[in-house]
Amino acid sequence: MALLGFGLAASARAALQFDVFVGYGGQPTGTDGIVREGGWFPVAVEVQNDGQPFIATFELSSVQMGGGQTRRMVVPRSPITRKRFVIGAFAGSAGYSTWDARLMDERGKVRAEKNGLRPTGLAWESILLGATPRTFGGLPKLPELRNNNNRSPMQPRVARLPVEQYPDTTIALESLNAIYLNSEKALELKVNQAAALLGWLHEGGHLIISVEQPSDINAVPWLRSLLPCEVGGISSLKSSQEIIQWLSAGDTQDAEAFRSLQRSTPRSRAPGASKPVGHGI
């Protein structure tokens, strides 16, 4: 059990801040995160306190089809008043689950709680991409399903993975099909976060690296060793019409639209038979 700088002073009862981020890309209210049916996902917790310390225990419980679950952990020792940590949880039935989170002291008294948290459910056979772009607006976008709304559990989704909420355990990354990581943000990952990412990759994950600067890659040994090439200098190249048309064609479901575009512009030469598909690194 660890004595933490978390507590409620009699004169500062509003000093305890308790935020829970359920699922990939969750918000401080515990909503909008994405969880995959029948898969593990992260629950990130942030606690801010300016009062007297107490021995803090975090409890996460759920009500879901197929049975609920309860997880407890004693928050690791921290010399500062702000603490962040991530634990893994399992969604038996993502579409019909609610989650309750509590922070208790050594006497079992609830000091803060968030109840009725309902993340967005994703079908187990759909696609989920985790992304850590350099800028807030740099999030990748996946094509929407035809004749379906964006709230369908089958719609492929992209979840933002802020560095401060990155899991430090491999199992919490299990539900992701791929991760998009900007090289500048890779510099900010802690050792245990990078170890969890590598463990996930070696177990079959797909890692897509966006290179911002060659120095980013060379400054991170674990990332440099993954690339099948040496990243050198930077140069500017003029985009060809073929590249622009290929990027504009979108997913393979728009192949017919791309072929029509090719017929309307006979001077352009079609690229390869299809977009390359592989384990992007």
C-alpha positions as protocol buffer text, in pm:
chain_id: "A"
residue {
  index: 1
  type: MET
  ca { x: 0 y: 0 z: 0 }
}
residue {
  index: 2
  type: ALA
  ca { x: 139 y: 342 z: -89 }
}
residue {
  index: 3
  type: LEU
  ca { x: 81 y: 678 z: 74 }
}
residue {
  index: 4
  type: LEU
  ca { x: -10 y: 927 z: -196 }
}
residue {
  index: 5
  type: GLY
  ca { x: -54 y: 1300 z: -214 }
}
residue {
  index: 6
  type: PHE
  ca { x: -429 y: 1262 z: -274 }
}
residue {
  index: 7
  type: GLY
  ca { x: -685 y: 1377 z: -23 }
}
residue {
  index: 8
  type: LEU
  ca { x: -961 y: 1610 z: 87 }
}
residue {
  index: 9
  type: ALA
  ca { x: -869 y: 1879 z: 336 }
}
residue {
  index: 10
  type: ALA
  ca { x: -1159 y: 2012 z: 538 }
}
residue {
  index: 11
  type: SER
  ca { x: -1103 y: 2358 z: 393 }
}
residue {
  index: 12
  type: ALA
  ca { x: -1047 y: 2238 z: 34 }
}
residue {
  index: 13
  type: ARG
  ca { x: -1300 y: 1967 z: -44 }
}
residue {
  index: 14
  type: ALA
  ca { x: -1320 y: 2075 z: -406 }
}
residue {
  index: 15
  type: ALA
  ca { x: -945 y: 2028 z: -453 }
}
residue {
  index: 16
  type: LEU
  ca { x: -971 y: 1663 z: -562 }
}
residue {
  index: 17
  type: GLN
  ca { x: -1005 y: 1623 z: -938 }
}
residue {
  index: 18
  type: PHE
  ca { x: -1085 y: 1275 z: -1071 }
}
residue {
  index: 19
  type: ASP
  ca { x: -1097 y: 1211 z: -1447 }
}
residue {
  index: 20
  type: VAL
  ca { x: -1149 y: 873 z: -1612 }
}
residue {
  index: 21
  type: PHE
  ca { x: -1086 y: 806 z: -1984 }
}
residue {
  index: 22
  type: VAL
  ca { x: -1260 y: 480 z: -2081 }
}
residue {
  index: 23
  type: GLY
  ca { x: -1150 y: 318 z: -2406 }
}
residue {
  index: 24
  type: TYR
  ca { x: -937 y: 443 z: -2693 }
}
residue {
  index: 25
  type: GLY
  ca { x: -974 y: 818 z: -2739 }
}
residue {
  index: 26
  type: GLY
  ca { x: -1190 y: 861 z: -2428 }
}
residue {
  index: 27
  type: GLN
  ca { x: -1277 y: 1200 z: -2282 }
}
residue {
  index: 28
  type: PRO
  ca { x: -1242 y: 1317 z: -1917 }
}
residue {
  index: 29
  type: THR
  ca { x: -1611 y: 1242 z: -1863 }
}
residue {
  index: 30
  type: GLY
  ca { x: -1548 y: 877 z: -1951 }
}
residue {
  index: 31
  type: THR
  ca { x: -1751 y: 905 z: -2272 }
}
residue {
  index: 32
  type: ASP
  ca { x: -1668 y: 893 z: -2645 }
}
residue {
  index: 33
  type: GLY
  ca { x: -1397 y: 631 z: -2599 }
}
residue {
  index: 34
  type: ILE
  ca { x: -1403 y: 326 z: -2826 }
}
residue {
  index: 35
  type: VAL
  ca { x: -1404 y: -33 z: -2701 }
}
residue {
  index: 36
  type: ARG
  ca { x: -1409 y: -345 z: -2914 }
}
residue {
  index: 37
  type: GLU
  ca { x: -1651 y: -624 z: -2835 }
}
residue {
  index: 38
  type: GLY
  ca { x: -1466 y: -920 z: -2685 }
}
residue {
  index: 39
  type: GLY
  ca { x: -1138 y: -731 z: -2648 }
}
residue {
  index: 40
  type: TRP
  ca { x: -910 y: -553 z: -2403 }
}
residue {
  index: 41
  type: PHE
  ca { x: -887 y: -174 z: -2392 }
}
residue {
  index: 42
  type: PRO
  ca { x: -720 y: 94 z: -2176 }
}
residue {
  index: 43
  type: VAL
  ca { x: -874 y: 295 z: -1894 }
}
residue {
  index: 44
  type: ALA
  ca { x: -667 y: 607 z: -1821 }
}
residue {
  index: 45
  type: VAL
  ca { x: -706 y: 787 z: -1489 }
}
residue {
  index: 46
  type: GLU
  ca { x: -591 y: 1132 z: -1381 }
}
residue {
  index: 47
  type: VAL
  ca { x: -606 y: 1250 z: -1019 }
}
residue {
  index: 48
  type: GLN
  ca { x: -523 y: 1601 z: -904 }
}
residue {
  index: 49
  type: ASN
  ca { x: -519 y: 1684 z: -532 }
}
residue {
  index: 50
  type: ASP
  ca { x: -411 y: 1975 z: -318 }
}
residue {
  index: 51
  type: GLY
  ca { x: -536 y: 1839 z: 15 }
}
residue {
  index: 52
  type: GLN
  ca { x: -410 y: 1597 z: 278 }
}
residue {
  index: 53
  type: PRO
  ca { x: -264 y: 1264 z: 157 }
}
residue {
  index: 54
  type: PHE
  ca { x: -433 y: 927 z: 192 }
}
residue {
  index: 55
  type: ILE
  ca { x: -377 y: 570 z: 71 }
}
residue {
  index: 56
  type: ALA
  ca { x: -559 y: 567 z: -262 }
}
residue {
  index: 57
  type: THR
  ca { x: -729 y: 264 z: -416 }
}
residue {
  index: 58
  type: PHE
  ca { x: -883 y: 281 z: -762 }
}
residue {
  index: 59
  type: GLU
  ca { x: -1181 y: 57 z: -839 }
}
residue {
  index: 60
  type: LEU
  ca { x: -1338 y: -6 z: -1180 }
}
residue {
  index: 61
  type: SER
  ca { x: -1658 y: -211 z: -1213 }
}
residue {
  index: 62
  type: SER
  ca { x: -1892 y: -285 z: -1501 }
}
residue {
  index: 63
  type: VAL
  ca { x: -2239 y: -410 z: -1584 }
}
residue {
  index: 64
  type: GLN
  ca { x: -2250 y: -589 z: -1917 }
}
residue {
  index: 65
  type: MET
  ca { x: -2402 y: -882 z: -2098 }
}
residue {
  index: 66
  type: GLY
  ca { x: -2216 y: -1201 z: -2018 }
}
residue {
  index: 67
  type: GLY
  ca { x: -2125 y: -1088 z: -1666 }
}
residue {
  index: 68
  type: GLY
  ca { x: -1960 y: -788 z: -1510 }
}
residue {
  index: 69
  type: GLN
  ca { x: -1617 y: -745 z: -1360 }
}
residue {
  index: 70
  type: THR
  ca { x: -1443 y: -546 z: -1090 }
}
residue {
  index: 71
  type: ARG
  ca { x: -1080 y: -441 z: -1089 }
}
residue {
  index: 72
  type: ARG
  ca { x: -895 y: -274 z: -804 }
}
residue {
  index: 73
  type: MET
  ca { x: -546 y: -139 z: -771 }
}
residue {
  index: 74
  type: VAL
  ca { x: -354 y: 58 z: -512 }
}
residue {
  index: 75
  type: VAL
  ca { x: -224 y: 368 z: -685 }
}
residue {
  index: 76
  type: PRO
  ca { x: 158 y: 364 z: -700 }
}
residue {
  index: 77
  type: ARG
  ca { x: 350 y: 600 z: -473 }
}
residue {
  index: 78
  type: SER
  ca { x: 393 y: 949 z: -609 }
}
residue {
  index: 79
  type: PRO
  ca { x: 573 y: 1248 z: -456 }
}
residue {
  index: 80
  type: ILE
  ca { x: 357 y: 1497 z: -647 }
}
residue {
  index: 81
  type: THR
  ca { x: -10 y: 1591 z: -623 }
}
residue {
  index: 82
  type: ARG
  ca { x: -96 y: 1491 z: -982 }
}
residue {
  index: 83
  type: LYS
  ca { x: -96 y: 1128 z: -1086 }
}
residue {
  index: 84
  type: ARG
  ca { x: -174 y: 950 z: -1414 }
}
residue {
  index: 85
  type: PHE
  ca { x: -197 y: 579 z: -1469 }
}
residue {
  index: 86
  type: VAL
  ca { x: -352 y: 333 z: -1716 }
}
residue {
  index: 87
  type: ILE
  ca { x: -502 y: -11 z: -1654 }
}
residue {
  index: 88
  type: GLY
  ca { x: -643 y: -268 z: -1894 }
}
residue {
  index: 89
  type: ALA
  ca { x: -1008 y: -377 z: -1892 }
}
residue {
  index: 90
  type: PHE
  ca { x: -1207 y: -630 z: -2096 }
}
residue {
  index: 91
  type: ALA
  ca { x: -1532 y: -565 z: -2284 }
}
residue {
  index: 92
  type: GLY
  ca { x: -1742 y: -880 z: -2305 }
}
residue {
  index: 93
  type: SER
  ca { x: -2019 y: -699 z: -2489 }
}
residue {
  index: 94
  type: ALA
  ca { x: -1920 y: -349 z: -2591 }
}
residue {
  index: 95
  type: GLY
  ca { x: -2267 y: -243 z: -2706 }
}
residue {
  index: 96
  type: TYR
  ca { x: -2440 y: -304 z: -2372 }
}
residue {
  index: 97
  type: SER
  ca { x: -2189 y: -212 z: -2103 }
}
residue {
  index: 98
  type: THR
  ca { x: -2160 y: 66 z: -1849 }
}
residue {
  index: 99
  type: TRP
  ca { x: -1864 y: 135 z: -1622 }
}
residue {
  index: 100
  type: ASP
  ca { x: -1830 y: 284 z: -1275 }
}
residue {
  index: 101
  type: ALA
  ca { x: -1503 y: 423 z: -1141 }
}
residue {
  index: 102
  type: ARG
  ca { x: -1424 y: 511 z: -779 }
}
residue {
  index: 103
  type: LEU
  ca { x: -1132 y: 645 z: -580 }
}
residue {
  index: 104
  type: MET
  ca { x: -1132 y: 528 z: -218 }
}
residue {
  index: 105
  type: ASP
  ca { x: -917 y: 594 z: 87 }
}
residue {
  index: 106
  type: GLU
  ca { x: -766 y: 343 z: 331 }
}
residue {
  index: 107
  type: ARG
  ca { x: -1095 y: 327 z: 527 }
}
residue {
  index: 108
  type: GLY
  ca { x: -1294 y: 235 z: 218 }
}
residue {
  index: 109
  type: LYS
  ca { x: -1456 y: 576 z: 196 }
}
residue {
  index: 110
  type: VAL
  ca { x: -1533 y: 690 z: -159 }
}
residue {
  index: 111
  type: ARG
  ca { x: -1351 y: 1018 z: -218 }
}
residue {
  index: 112
  type: ALA
  ca { x: -1452 y: 1059 z: -585 }
}
residue {
  index: 113
  type: GLU
  ca { x: -1650 y: 860 z: -842 }
}
residue {
  index: 114
  type: LYS
  ca { x: -1770 y: 855 z: -1201 }
}
residue {
  index: 115
  type: ASN
  ca { x: -2075 y: 636 z: -1265 }
}
residue {
  index: 116
  type: GLY
  ca { x: -2262 y: 521 z: -1573 }
}
residue {
  index: 117
  type: LEU
  ca { x: -1975 y: 566 z: -1819 }
}
residue {
  index: 118
  type: ARG
  ca { x: -2069 y: 432 z: -2162 }
}
residue {
  index: 119
  type: PRO
  ca { x: -1800 y: 423 z: -2431 }
}
residue {
  index: 120
  type: THR
  ca { x: -1877 y: 363 z: -2798 }
}
residue {
  index: 121
  type: GLY
  ca { x: -1896 y: -5 z: -2891 }
}
residue {
  index: 122
  type: LEU
  ca { x: -1721 y: -150 z: -3195 }
}
residue {
  index: 123
  type: ALA
  ca { x: -1795 y: -489 z: -3350 }
}
residue {
  index: 124
  type: TRP
  ca { x: -1514 y: -739 z: -3303 }
}
residue {
  index: 125
  type: GLU
  ca { x: -1472 y: -790 z: -3680 }
}
residue {
  index: 126
  type: SER
  ca { x: -1441 y: -418 z: -3764 }
}
residue {
  index: 127
  type: ILE
  ca { x: -1122 y: -208 z: -3799 }
}
residue {
  index: 128
  type: LEU
  ca { x: -979 y: 15 z: -3525 }
}
residue {
  index: 129
  type: LEU
  ca { x: -677 y: 238 z: -3584 }
}
residue {
  index: 130
  type: GLY
  ca { x: -503 y: 415 z: -3296 }
}
residue {
  index: 131
  type: ALA
  ca { x: -332 y: 739 z: -3392 }
}
residue {
  index: 132
  type: THR
  ca { x: -80 y: 974 z: -3233 }
}
residue {
  index: 133
  type: PRO
  ca { x: -37 y: 1260 z: -3484 }
}
residue {
  index: 134
  type: ARG
  ca { x: 185 y: 1562 z: -3435 }
}
residue {
  index: 135
  type: THR
  ca { x: -105 y: 1809 z: -3442 }
}
residue {
  index: 136
  type: PHE
  ca { x: -462 y: 1783 z: -3321 }
}
residue {
  index: 137
  type: GLY
  ca { x: -594 y: 1814 z: -3677 }
}
residue {
  index: 138
  type: GLY
  ca { x: -358 y: 1549 z: -3815 }
}
residue {
  index: 139
  type: LEU
  ca { x: -577 y: 1251 z: -3730 }
}
residue {
  index: 140
  type: PRO
  ca { x: -602 y: 1000 z: -4019 }
}
residue {
  index: 141
  type: LYS
  ca { x: -947 y: 934 z: -4164 }
}
residue {
  index: 142
  type: LEU
  ca { x: -1086 y: 599 z: -4274 }
}
residue {
  index: 143
  type: PRO
  ca { x: -1353 y: 570 z: -4546 }
}
residue {
  index: 144
  type: GLU
  ca { x: -1713 y: 545 z: -4434 }
}
residue {
  index: 145
  type: LEU
  ca { x: -1922 y: 241 z: -4513 }
}
residue {
  index: 146
  type: ARG
  ca { x: -2163 y: 281 z: -4800 }
}
residue {
  index: 147
  type: ASN
  ca { x: -2536 y: 292 z: -4724 }
}
residue {
  index: 148
  type: ASN
  ca { x: -2463 y: 303 z: -4353 }
}
residue {
  index: 149
  type: ASN
  ca { x: -2436 y: 571 z: -4089 }
}
residue {
  index: 150
  type: ASN
  ca { x: -2116 y: 658 z: -3908 }
}
residue {
  index: 151
  type: ARG
  ca { x: -2250 y: 521 z: -3577 }
}
residue {
  index: 152
  type: SER
  ca { x: -2267 y: 166 z: -3702 }
}
residue {
  index: 153
  type: PRO
  ca { x: -2061 y: -80 z: -3491 }
}
residue {
  index: 154
  type: MET
  ca { x: -1910 y: -205 z: -3820 }
}
residue {
  index: 155
  type: GLN
  ca { x: -1780 y: 138 z: -3925 }
}
residue {
  index: 156
  type: PRO
  ca { x: -1397 y: 143 z: -3921 }
}
residue {
  index: 157
  type: ARG
  ca { x: -1280 y: 400 z: -3668 }
}
residue {
  index: 158
  type: VAL
  ca { x: -975 y: 603 z: -3573 }
}
residue {
  index: 159
  type: ALA
  ca { x: -908 y: 673 z: -3204 }
}
residue {
  index: 160
  type: ARG
  ca { x: -672 y: 943 z: -3082 }
}
residue {
  index: 161
  type: LEU
  ca { x: -396 y: 814 z: -2850 }
}
residue {
  index: 162
  type: PRO
  ca { x: -243 y: 1105 z: -2656 }
}
residue {
  index: 163
  type: VAL
  ca { x: 104 y: 1028 z: -2524 }
}
residue {
  index: 164
  type: GLU
  ca { x: -8 y: 1090 z: -2165 }
}
residue {
  index: 165
  type: GLN
  ca { x: -275 y: 819 z: -2203 }
}
residue {
  index: 166
  type: TYR
  ca { x: -56 y: 564 z: -2381 }
}
residue {
  index: 167
  type: PRO
  ca { x: -83 y: 225 z: -2211 }
}
residue {
  index: 168
  type: ASP
  ca { x: 228 y: 82 z: -2048 }
}
residue {
  index: 169
  type: THR
  ca { x: 100 y: -275 z: -2079 }
}
residue {
  index: 170
  type: THR
  ca { x: 72 y: -468 z: -2406 }
}
residue {
  index: 171
  type: ILE
  ca { x: -269 y: -619 z: -2335 }
}
residue {
  index: 172
  type: ALA
  ca { x: -432 y: -275 z: -2326 }
}
residue {
  index: 173
  type: LEU
  ca { x: -336 y: -232 z: -2695 }
}
residue {
  index: 174
  type: GLU
  ca { x: -482 y: -567 z: -2799 }
}
residue {
  index: 175
  type: SER
  ca { x: -795 y: -432 z: -2972 }
}
residue {
  index: 176
  type: LEU
  ca { x: -604 y: -210 z: -3215 }
}
residue {
  index: 177
  type: ASN
  ca { x: -550 y: -337 z: -3571 }
}
residue {
  index: 178
  type: ALA
  ca { x: -283 y: -75 z: -3635 }
}
residue {
  index: 179
  type: ILE
  ca { x: -119 y: 230 z: -3477 }
}
residue {
  index: 180
  type: TYR
  ca { x: -24 y: 549 z: -3660 }
}
residue {
  index: 181
  type: LEU
  ca { x: 265 y: 720 z: -3480 }
}
residue {
  index: 182
  type: ASN
  ca { x: 429 y: 1050 z: -3568 }
}
residue {
  index: 183
  type: SER
  ca { x: 806 y: 1033 z: -3514 }
}
residue {
  index: 184
  type: GLU
  ca { x: 806 y: 1360 z: -3317 }
}
residue {
  index: 185
  type: LYS
  ca { x: 558 y: 1211 z: -3070 }
}
residue {
  index: 186
  type: ALA
  ca { x: 764 y: 892 z: -3045 }
}
residue {
  index: 187
  type: LEU
  ca { x: 1028 y: 1102 z: -2868 }
}
residue {
  index: 188
  type: GLU
  ca { x: 780 y: 1164 z: -2585 }
}
residue {
  index: 189
  type: LEU
  ca { x: 700 y: 799 z: -2510 }
}
residue {
  index: 190
  type: LYS
  ca { x: 836 y: 670 z: -2180 }
}
residue {
  index: 191
  type: VAL
  ca { x: 1038 y: 350 z: -2161 }
}
residue {
  index: 192
  type: ASN
  ca { x: 747 y: 138 z: -2036 }
}
residue {
  index: 193
  type: GLN
  ca { x: 513 y: 281 z: -2299 }
}
residue {
  index: 194
  type: ALA
  ca { x: 760 y: 201 z: -2577 }
}
residue {
  index: 195
  type: ALA
  ca { x: 805 y: -150 z: -2436 }
}
residue {
  index: 196
  type: ALA
  ca { x: 427 y: -207 z: -2445 }
}
residue {
  index: 197
  type: LEU
  ca { x: 413 y: -81 z: -2804 }
}
residue {
  index: 198
  type: LEU
  ca { x: 696 y: -313 z: -2911 }
}
residue {
  index: 199
  type: GLY
  ca { x: 531 y: -607 z: -2735 }
}
residue {
  index: 200
  type: TRP
  ca { x: 208 y: -538 z: -2921 }
}
residue {
  index: 201
  type: LEU
  ca { x: 396 y: -508 z: -3252 }
}
residue {
  index: 202
  type: HIS
  ca { x: 583 y: -836 z: -3205 }
}
residue {
  index: 203
  type: GLU
  ca { x: 253 y: -1010 z: -3128 }
}
residue {
  index: 204
  type: GLY
  ca { x: 115 y: -917 z: -3470 }
}
residue {
  index: 205
  type: GLY
  ca { x: 35 y: -545 z: -3452 }
}
residue {
  index: 206
  type: HIS
  ca { x: 84 y: -310 z: -3747 }
}
residue {
  index: 207
  type: LEU
  ca { x: 285 y: 7 z: -3684 }
}
residue {
  index: 208
  type: ILE
  ca { x: 271 y: 299 z: -3931 }
}
residue {
  index: 209
  type: ILE
  ca { x: 544 y: 559 z: -3877 }
}
residue {
  index: 210
  type: SER
  ca { x: 504 y: 915 z: -4004 }
}
residue {
  index: 211
  type: VAL
  ca { x: 855 y: 1061 z: -4025 }
}
residue {
  index: 212
  type: GLU
  ca { x: 861 y: 1429 z: -3930 }
}
residue {
  index: 213
  type: GLN
  ca { x: 1240 y: 1473 z: -3922 }
}
residue {
  index: 214
  type: PRO
  ca { x: 1525 y: 1223 z: -3971 }
}
residue {
  index: 215
  type: SER
  ca { x: 1665 y: 1333 z: -3635 }
}
residue {
  index: 216
  type: ASP
  ca { x: 1347 y: 1203 z: -3466 }
}
residue {
  index: 217
  type: ILE
  ca { x: 1419 y: 851 z: -3588 }
}
residue {
  index: 218
  type: ASN
  ca { x: 1789 y: 861 z: -3512 }
}
residue {
  index: 219
  type: ALA
  ca { x: 1725 y: 985 z: -3159 }
}
residue {
  index: 220
  type: VAL
  ca { x: 1505 y: 686 z: -3068 }
}
residue {
  index: 221
  type: PRO
  ca { x: 1706 y: 360 z: -3081 }
}
residue {
  index: 222
  type: TRP
  ca { x: 1404 y: 130 z: -3053 }
}
residue {
  index: 223
  type: LEU
  ca { x: 1235 y: 309 z: -3344 }
}
residue {
  index: 224
  type: ARG
  ca { x: 1547 y: 326 z: -3560 }
}
residue {
  index: 225
  type: SER
  ca { x: 1599 y: -49 z: -3526 }
}
residue {
  index: 226
  type: LEU
  ca { x: 1247 y: -116 z: -3657 }
}
residue {
  index: 227
  type: LEU
  ca { x: 1281 y: 64 z: -3988 }
}
residue {
  index: 228
  type: PRO
  ca { x: 1402 y: -141 z: -4286 }
}
residue {
  index: 229
  type: CYS
  ca { x: 1600 y: 158 z: -4412 }
}
residue {
  index: 230
  type: GLU
  ca { x: 1816 y: 449 z: -4300 }
}
residue {
  index: 231
  type: VAL
  ca { x: 1639 y: 784 z: -4286 }
}
residue {
  index: 232
  type: GLY
  ca { x: 1867 y: 1053 z: -4425 }
}
residue {
  index: 233
  type: GLY
  ca { x: 1813 y: 1407 z: -4552 }
}
residue {
  index: 234
  type: ILE
  ca { x: 1500 y: 1589 z: -4664 }
}
residue {
  index: 235
  type: SER
  ca { x: 1421 y: 1709 z: -5015 }
}
residue {
  index: 236
  type: SER
  ca { x: 1114 y: 1848 z: -5189 }
}
residue {
  index: 237
  type: LEU
  ca { x: 956 y: 1659 z: -5479 }
}
residue {
  index: 238
  type: LYS
  ca { x: 687 y: 1783 z: -5710 }
}
residue {
  index: 239
  type: SER
  ca { x: 371 y: 1575 z: -5687 }
}
residue {
  index: 240
  type: SER
  ca { x: 281 y: 1400 z: -6010 }
}
residue {
  index: 241
  type: GLN
  ca { x: -73 y: 1381 z: -6144 }
}
residue {
  index: 242
  type: GLU
  ca { x: -72 y: 1005 z: -6096 }
}
residue {
  index: 243
  type: ILE
  ca { x: 0 y: 1037 z: -5724 }
}
residue {
  index: 244
  type: ILE
  ca { x: -273 y: 1298 z: -5678 }
}
residue {
  index: 245
  type: GLN
  ca { x: -528 y: 1078 z: -5856 }
}
residue {
  index: 246
  type: TRP
  ca { x: -421 y: 771 z: -5659 }
}
residue {
  index: 247
  type: LEU
  ca { x: -463 y: 954 z: -5329 }
}
residue {
  index: 248
  type: SER
  ca { x: -799 y: 1094 z: -5441 }
}
residue {
  index: 249
  type: ALA
  ca { x: -928 y: 752 z: -5542 }
}
residue {
  index: 250
  type: GLY
  ca { x: -976 y: 648 z: -5179 }
}
residue {
  index: 251
  type: ASP
  ca { x: -1045 y: 293 z: -5072 }
}
residue {
  index: 252
  type: THR
  ca { x: -1078 y: -4 z: -5306 }
}
residue {
  index: 253
  type: GLN
  ca { x: -1457 y: 35 z: -5282 }
}
residue {
  index: 254
  type: ASP
  ca { x: -1408 y: 347 z: -5501 }
}
residue {
  index: 255
  type: ALA
  ca { x: -1208 y: 162 z: -5766 }
}
residue {
  index: 256
  type: GLU
  ca { x: -1477 y: 213 z: -6029 }
}
residue {
  index: 257
  type: ALA
  ca { x: -1476 y: 589 z: -5970 }
}
residue {
  index: 258
  type: PHE
  ca { x: -1098 y: 588 z: -6013 }
}
residue {
  index: 259
  type: ARG
  ca { x: -1122 y: 396 z: -6341 }
}
residue {
  index: 260
  type: SER
  ca { x: -1379 y: 647 z: -6467 }
}
residue {
  index: 261
  type: LEU
  ca { x: -1141 y: 927 z: -6379 }
}
residue {
  index: 262
  type: GLN
  ca { x: -865 y: 752 z: -6571 }
}
residue {
  index: 263
  type: ARG
  ca { x: -1086 y: 721 z: -6882 }
}
residue {
  index: 264
  type: SER
  ca { x: -1170 y: 1092 z: -6867 }
}
residue {
  index: 265
  type: THR
  ca { x: -800 y: 1186 z: -6851 }
}
residue {
  index: 266
  type: PRO
  ca { x: -627 y: 967 z: -7115 }
}
residue {
  index: 267
  type: ARG
  ca { x: -291 y: 1144 z: -7072 }
}
residue {
  index: 268
  type: SER
  ca { x: -255 y: 1013 z: -6718 }
}
residue {
  index: 269
  type: ARG
  ca { x: -102 y: 675 z: -6658 }
}
residue {
  index: 270
  type: ALA
  ca { x: -266 y: 449 z: -6400 }
}
residue {
  index: 271
  type: PRO
  ca { x: -49 y: 340 z: -6107 }
}
residue {
  index: 272
  type: GLY
  ca { x: -4 y: -23 z: -6009 }
}
residue {
  index: 273
  type: ALA
  ca { x: -286 y: -273 z: -6010 }
}
residue {
  index: 274
  type: SER
  ca { x: -387 y: -179 z: -5657 }
}
residue {
  index: 275
  type: LYS
  ca { x: -263 y: 0 z: -5349 }
}
residue {
  index: 276
  type: PRO
  ca { x: 7 y: -193 z: -5171 }
}
residue {
  index: 277
  type: VAL
  ca { x: -119 y: -363 z: -4859 }
}
residue {
  index: 278
  type: GLY
  ca { x: 119 y: -479 z: -4591 }
}
residue {
  index: 279
  type: HIS
  ca { x: 253 y: -445 z: -4241 }
}
residue {
  index: 280
  type: GLY
  ca { x: 340 y: -78 z: -4254 }
}
residue {
  index: 281
  type: ILE
  ca { x: 627 y: 26 z: -4032 }
}
